[in-house]
């Protein structure tokens, strides 16, 4: 960017993105959570931390804090143009960066902030897995739409932004970040809200030939699930609670069979 004479654009976007992520962090801190790591990548940034016990309102406001900070910055610096017109030449790129970042992140596509906010709202009434599946379907459609726009741009002025957006949306849909607990924490947050009114415990008997992935698909935000694992002779091998399953999913490949789990992971 510097070599092509766009150093100010790069600096503007860098400040804009870091400010966006710090707004998420501050919103989380005010609600009692800690976000401790900013990861900046060529196509954007993300911030990770501890969300255990977050409710849907927490997730909603934390998700929107980033785009709102960009809108606020754009309004403030645009106002300066009226008061001190000379600032226009130094801040135009920064204002455009904030507007573009805010509008992009407000798209209702997971894992963008807009998608996270929509998922938080949907999780109030719809099981988290069902809501997440609906957003993934929409994400595929949006990614295909960006690909079509990029294809159309080939016949006029090539727009690489459409191609990058298609890559980001589709990769986020098909290959979610394995290091991120955000997807599962929505389920935890949903159940935390349900606990205030009572949460049903469901017990399911499963074969020890099933994998961790198989059990994960059986989870439902409306229940706390306890799995009774049995062998071929229907003898009880042990019990795996939803909390214990969470630890297994972190410690072992999702394709691990229950029969291969160390006994320490059974209750």
Secondary structure, 3 states (H helix, E strand, C coil): CCCCCCHHHHHHHHHHHHHHHHHHHHHHHHCCCEEEEEEEECCEEEEEEECCCCCHHHHHHHHHHHHHHHHHHHHHHHHHHHHCHHHHHHHHHHHHHHHHHHHHHCCCCCCCHHHHHHHHHHCCCCCHHHHHHHHHHHHHHHHHHHHHHHHHHCCCCCCHHHHHHHHHHHHHHHCCCCCCCHHHHHHHHHHHHHHCCCCEEEEEEEECCCEHHHHHHCCCCCEEEEEEEECCCCCEEEEEEHHHHHHHHHHCCCCCEHHHCCHHHCC
